Amino acid sequence: MSDEFEKYDAFAKHMEESFPKMFAEPYGGFCVSEGWWPVLANLCTNIQHHIDWKNKRSEVVAQVTVNQIKEKFGGLRFYYSGGDDAIDGMVRMAESWAAHSCEECGALGKIRGGGWIRTLCDTHEAERQQHMKERLVE
């Protein structure tokens, strides 16, 4: 198994064990690159903390269950059920954070076109451009 798959499996296992209620239903995995994993970890931590805190009082917030997490048009998409308006805001903030973070390394990035739309830092965009040039020569 490659190092990338081992890292992915370790991340997925950590998230599922850390947030068993959120990932109780089939959700399709984490269809985003490693640079966005900290965004997701922070988002899930904040969501579960909010739910647990609110549910210790009289107001009840429905448990969030993740339906799908993916990249689409260079942006993070976090689809879920449950929650409240505060959680909606947390998700929008995380999606905004990802829109300015390199999908590969998490550094400051921006949305790049040229085929598949991705959010990349200058270094990873240069690597992508070089790879595209090499493919044209082949």
C-alpha positions in Angstrom: 0.0 0.0 0.0 1.4 3.4 -0.9 2.2 6.0 1.7 -0.7 8.2 0.5 -3.2 5.5 1.0 -1.8 4.7 4.5 -2.0 8.4 5.4 -5.6 8.6 4.1 -6.6 5.4 6.0 -5.1 6.7 9.2 -6.9 10.1 8.8 -10.2 8.5 8.0 -9.9 6.1 11.0 -8.9 9.0 13.3 -11.9 11.0 12.2 -14.4 8.1 12.5 -13.1 7.2 16.0 -13.0 10.8 17.2 -16.5 11.6 15.9 -18.4 8.3 15.9 -21.8 10.0 15.9 -21.0 12.2 12.9 -19.7 9.3 10.9 -22.2 6.6 12.0 -23.9 6.5 8.6 -22.2 5.6 5.3 -20.6 8.8 4.0 -18.3 7.9 1.1 -15.0 8.8 2.7 -13.0 12.0 2.5 -12.8 12.9 -1.2 -10.4 15.8 -0.6 -6.6 16.1 -0.6 -4.4 16.2 2.6 -4.2 20.0 2.7 -7.8 20.2 3.7 -7.7 17.6 6.4 -7.0 20.1 9.1 -10.0 22.2 8.0 -12.2 19.1 8.3 -10.7 18.1 11.7 -11.3 21.6 13.1 -14.8 21.8 11.6 -15.9 18.4 13.1 -14.3 19.3 16.5 -16.3 22.6 16.6 -19.5 21.0 15.4 -19.4 18.2 18.0 -18.4 20.6 20.8 -21.3 22.9 19.9 -23.8 20.0 19.9 -22.6 18.5 23.1 -22.6 21.9 24.8 -26.1 22.9 23.6 -27.5 19.5 24.5 -26.3 19.8 28.1 -28.9 22.5 28.5 -32.6 22.5 27.6 -32.2 23.4 23.9 -31.6 20.3 21.8 -29.6 20.4 18.6 -29.9 17.4 16.3 -26.8 15.4 15.9 -24.9 16.1 12.7 -24.3 13.1 10.5 -22.1 13.5 7.5 -23.5 12.6 4.1 -20.6 13.5 1.8 -17.3 15.4 1.9 -15.7 16.3 -1.4 -14.0 18.8 -3.6 -16.1 20.4 -6.3 -15.0 23.3 -8.6 -11.9 23.9 -6.4 -14.0 24.2 -3.3 -14.8 22.1 -0.2 -18.3 20.7 -0.1 -19.5 19.4 3.3 -23.0 17.8 3.1 -24.7 16.8 6.3 -27.9 16.3 8.1 -28.9 17.8 11.5 -27.4 20.7 13.3 -28.7 24.3 13.6 -27.9 27.8 12.3 -24.6 28.0 14.2 -23.4 24.8 12.5 -24.5 26.1 9.1 -22.2 29.0 9.8 -19.3 26.8 10.9 -19.7 24.8 7.6 -19.7 28.0 5.5 -16.6 29.2 7.3 -14.8 26.0 6.8 -15.7 26.0 3.1 -14.4 29.6 2.9 -11.2 28.6 4.7 -10.6 25.8 2.2 -11.2 28.1 -0.7 -8.0 30.0 0.3 -6.0 26.9 1.3 -3.9 24.6 -1.0 -5.6 21.3 -1.3 -2.2 19.6 -1.3 -0.4 21.2 1.6 -2.7 23.6 3.4 -0.7 26.7 2.6 -2.2 29.9 1.3 -3.7 29.1 -2.1 -6.2 30.3 -4.7 -8.6 28.8 -7.2 -6.8 27.8 -10.4 -8.3 26.9 -13.7 -6.7 25.2 -16.7 -8.6 21.9 -16.8 -9.7 20.5 -13.5 -10.4 23.5 -11.2 -8.3 23.2 -8.0 -7.3 25.4 -5.1 -3.5 25.4 -5.0 -0.5 27.3 -3.6 2.0 28.7 -6.1 4.4 25.8 -5.6 1.8 23.1 -6.3 0.3 25.1 -9.2 3.8 25.2 -10.7 4.1 21.5 -10.3 0.8 21.0 -11.9 1.7 23.2 -14.8 5.0 21.4 -15.3 3.2 18.0 -15.2 0.8 19.3 -17.9 3.6 20.5 -20.1 5.3 17.1 -19.8 2.1 15.3 -20.8 1.8 17.5 -23.9 5.3 16.5 -25.0 4.7 12.7 -24.6 
